[in-house]
Amino acid sequence: MLNHMGLDSNNVECTPLVTIGLPTFNRAPKLKRAIETVLGQTYQNLELVISDNASTDGTQQLCEEFSRRDKRVKYFRQPTNHGAVANFRAVLDYARGEFFMWLGDDDWLDPGYVGECLSVLIKHPDHQLVCGRGRYFQMDTLSHDESVLNLTEETGSLRVLSYFRQVAGNAALYGIVRHEVISSLKLRDVMGTDWLVIADLAFLGKVRTLESVFINRASGGVSGSAETLVHNHGLPGFASRNPFLFIAFTVFSDIAWKSPIYEPLGKLNRLRLGWQAAYTIGMRFFLPSWGIRTRIKKTVADALSKEPKPFRS
């Protein structure tokens, strides 16, 4: 059967068009569901790359069984646990597809997720990421659907600011991107690295969420709360008490001088965009008092209302 790109989607021996990277650690019971929803996609021209972060449960046996049954499953086991960010990077490095997406080991996909997201991404070369809507479950009971995130502003700077005004569960991290682009980004082992990745992609191009398909997510996973994130990154003192302020500084430094993605803006405009993004995060997540927000907003409203000097990314 020929797919919309003229490829035989039933020929699993051909070079895969889409790689789904699944980093995992000690999540065997839920991992089985994640794998099955990948292999059950209506779009078949894909590979599933699993990187096992030295699990001590039944993960290895489960993955080896799937790889025996379906040649699209590629299983890699790390000799030691090298951390979550490194494991996310590992599946990206192993990927062979022209397109790529991550999948959490306790999440699962609607059957048409890959095909629909891929179709939109191919049709819109100015898009860098297309994802389905995040749907969240508590103990297999539907909790809520994430708000739709569309970043279609005409400049990269505007898209970055729009992203930080809206980001919540960040299901966009599990959208489809071009492998060449996502592999060029740095994954920093810091709290909020998933925000940095999507901000980088938004600066490079448009981001779209489809309301017709969902990525289903189990609440309470590795990134289920600020407290969990603080524990995982071992933040000391002030940072551990104010995690979102810490993230705001991380975002500021990434935009202002660390990430090469923003170099075309120039130094002054990088500083300005970094400040605007950090301020937006602080106003949303850190400042508890509306009175404080009002006083600060009055003094910096002009800065936030202006975009850095024109640069079309």
C-alpha positions in Angstrom: 0.0 0.0 0.0 1.4 3.4 -1.0 1.3 6.1 1.6 0.9 9.9 0.9 4.6 10.2 0.0 4.5 7.3 -2.5 6.4 4.9 -0.2 5.3 1.4 0.5 4.3 1.7 4.2 4.1 -2.1 4.6 7.7 -2.6 3.6 9.5 -2.5 7.0 12.8 -3.4 5.4 13.2 0.0 3.8 15.0 2.9 5.5 12.4 4.2 8.0 10.9 7.6 7.4 10.0 8.2 11.0 11.9 7.2 14.1 10.1 7.1 17.4 12.7 7.3 20.3 11.5 5.7 23.5 13.9 6.2 26.5 13.0 4.0 29.5 13.9 3.0 33.0 12.2 0.5 35.2 8.7 1.0 33.7 8.0 -2.4 32.2 4.3 -2.7 33.0 3.4 0.6 31.3 6.1 0.3 28.7 4.3 -2.5 27.0 1.3 -0.2 26.2 3.6 2.5 24.8 5.3 0.0 22.5 2.0 -1.5 21.3 0.6 1.9 20.4 3.7 2.7 18.3 3.5 -0.6 16.4 -0.3 -0.2 15.9 0.1 3.2 14.1 -1.8 3.5 10.9 1.4 4.9 9.4 3.7 1.9 9.2 6.9 3.2 7.7 8.6 3.7 11.0 11.1 2.3 13.5 10.9 2.3 17.3 14.3 2.9 19.0 14.3 2.0 22.7 17.1 2.9 25.0 17.0 1.1 28.3 18.8 3.1 31.1 20.0 -0.1 32.8 16.6 -1.2 34.2 16.5 -3.7 36.9 12.9 -4.9 36.3 11.5 -6.9 33.4 12.2 -4.2 30.8 15.0 -6.0 29.0 13.0 -9.2 28.5 10.0 -7.3 27.3 11.9 -5.2 24.8 13.9 -8.2 23.5 10.6 -10.1 22.9 9.1 -7.2 20.9 12.3 -6.9 18.9 12.1 -10.6 18.0 8.5 -10.2 16.9 8.8 -6.9 14.9 11.9 -5.9 13.0 11.0 -2.2 13.4 11.9 -2.4 17.1 15.5 -1.6 17.9 16.5 -2.2 21.5 19.6 -0.8 23.1 20.6 -1.3 26.8 22.9 1.1 28.5 25.5 -0.6 30.8 24.8 1.9 33.6 22.1 4.5 34.2 23.5 7.7 32.6 20.6 10.0 33.5 17.3 10.9 31.8 18.6 13.6 29.5 21.5 11.4 28.2 19.0 8.7 27.5 16.8 11.1 25.6 19.9 12.0 23.6 20.7 8.3 23.0 17.5 7.5 21.2 18.1 10.5 19.0 21.6 9.4 18.2 20.4 5.9 17.3 17.7 7.2 15.0 17.9 6.6 11.2 14.6 8.3 10.1 14.3 11.5 8.2 11.7 12.5 10.9 11.8 11.9 14.6 9.7 12.0 17.7 10.2 11.1 21.4 7.7 9.1 23.4 7.5 8.7 27.2 7.6 5.2 28.5 4.4 5.6 30.3 2.6 7.5 27.5 0.6 6.1 24.6 -0.5 7.3 21.1 -3.7 7.5 19.2 -3.5 5.2 16.2 -3.4 8.1 13.7 -0.9 10.2 15.6 2.2 9.7 13.5 0.5 9.8 10.1 -1.5 13.0 10.8 1.3 14.9 12.4 3.7 13.9 9.7 1.4 14.9 6.9 1.0 18.4 8.2 4.7 18.8 8.8 5.6 17.7 5.3 3.0 20.1 3.8 4.3 23.1 5.7 8.0 23.6 5.3 7.9 26.7 7.5 6.8 24.4 10.4 9.5 22.8 12.7 7.2 20.7 14.9 3.7 19.3 14.7 2.1 17.5 17.6 -1.2 16.1 18.8 -3.0 17.5 21.9 -1.9 16.3 25.3 -4.5 14.2 27.2 -3.7 13.5 30.9 -4.8 10.5 33.0 -4.7 9.8 36.7 -4.8 6.1 37.4 -6.3 5.5 33.9 -9.0 8.0 34.6 -9.1 11.1 32.3 -8.0 14.1 34.2 -7.9 16.9 31.5 -6.8 17.9 28.1 -3.9 20.3 27.6 -4.7 23.6 26.0 -3.9 23.8 22.3 -0.5 25.3 21.6 -0.1 27.0 18.2 3.0 29.1 17.6 2.4 30.6 14.2 3.7 34.1 14.6 5.8 35.4 11.7 9.1 35.9 13.6 11.1 33.5 15.9 11.2 36.0 18.7 7.5 36.4 18.8 7.0 32.6 18.8 9.4 32.1 21.7 7.6 34.7 23.8 4.2 33.2 22.8 5.5 29.8 23.9 6.5 30.9 27.4 3.2 32.6 27.8 1.4 29.3 27.2 3.6 26.4 28.1 2.1 24.0 30.7 2.4 20.2 30.4 4.6 20.6 27.3 3.2 17.7 25.3 4.8 19.5 22.3 8.0 17.7 23.3 6.4 14.6 21.9 5.7 16.0 18.4 7.2 15.1 15.1 10.3 17.1 13.9 12.9 16.8 11.2 15.7 14.7 12.5 18.4 16.9 11.0 17.1 19.9 13.0 16.4 18.2 16.4 19.8 16.5 16.3 21.5 19.8 15.9 20.1 21.1 19.2 21.9 20.8 22.5 20.1 18.9 25.3 21.3 20.4 28.5 21.0 18.4 31.7 19.2 21.1 33.6 15.7 21.5 35.0 13.5 22.9 32.2 15.6 21.4 29.4 12.4 20.4 27.6 11.3 24.0 27.6 14.6 25.0 26.1 14.2 22.5 23.3 10.7 23.7 22.2 11.8 27.3 22.5 14.7 26.6 20.1 12.4 24.9 17.7 9.9 27.7 17.9 12.6 30.2 17.1 13.5 28.2 14.0 10.0 27.7 12.7 6.3 27.4 13.5 4.8 24.9 15.9 1.3 23.5 15.5 -1.0 21.3 17.6 -3.6 19.1 15.9 -6.8 18.6 17.8 -7.7 15.5 15.9 -5.2 13.2 17.6 -3.9 12.9 21.2 -0.8 11.8 23.0 -2.1 10.2 26.1 0.0 10.9 29.2 0.1 9.3 32.6 0.2 12.1 35.2 2.8 11.7 38.0 5.7 10.4 35.8 9.3 11.6 36.0 8.3 15.2 35.3 5.0 15.1 37.1 5.7 17.9 39.6 8.0 20.7 40.4 9.0 18.8 43.6 10.0 15.7 41.5 12.1 17.8 39.2 13.8 19.5 42.1 14.7 16.1 43.6 15.9 14.7 40.3 18.3 17.6 39.7 19.4 17.9 43.3 18.9 21.7 43.4 20.3 23.3 46.6 19.0 26.1 48.8 17.2 28.9 47.1 16.8 27.1 43.8 15.1 24.2 45.4 12.6 26.5 47.1 11.9 28.5 43.9 12.2 26.0 41.0 10.4 28.2 38.4 12.6 31.2 39.2 15.6 28.8 38.6 14.0 27.8 35.3 13.5 31.5 34.4 17.2 32.1 34.8 18.1 29.0 32.8 15.9 30.2 30.0 17.4 33.7 30.2 21.0 32.4 30.0 20.1 30.0 27.2 18.6 32.7 25.0 21.0 35.5 26.0 24.3 33.7 25.4 24.4 29.9 25.6 22.3 28.6 22.7 23.8 29.1 19.2 20.3 29.1 17.8 19.8 32.7 18.8 23.1 34.1 17.5 21.5 35.8 14.4 19.7 38.2 16.8 22.9 39.8 17.9 24.0 40.3 21.5 21.7 43.1 22.6 18.6 41.6 21.1 19.5 38.2 22.6 19.7 39.8 26.0 16.4 41.5 25.5 14.5 38.4 24.3 16.1 36.4 27.2 14.8 39.0 29.7 11.4 39.0 28.2 11.1 35.2 28.3 12.4 35.0 31.9 10.0 37.8 33.0 7.1 36.0 31.4 8.0 32.8 33.3 8.4 34.7 36.6 5.0 36.4 36.2 3.3 33.1 35.5 4.8 30.8 38.0 6.9 32.7 40.6 5.3 35.9 41.8 2.5 35.0 44.2 0.9 38.3 44.7 -1.2 40.1 42.1 -0.2 43.4 43.8 3.5 42.6 43.1 2.7 41.6 39.6 0.8 44.9 38.9 3.6 47.1 40.2 6.3 45.2 38.3 4.2 45.1 35.2 3.7 48.8 35.2 7.5 49.5 35.1 8.4 47.0 32.4 5.3 46.9 30.2 6.9 48.9 27.4 9.8 46.4 27.2 7.6 43.5 27.0 5.3 45.0 24.4 8.1 45.5 21.9 9.7 42.8 19.8 13.5 42.8 19.3 14.7 44.4 16.1 13.3 42.6 13.1 14.8 39.3 12.3 12.8 36.6 10.5 14.0 33.2 11.6 
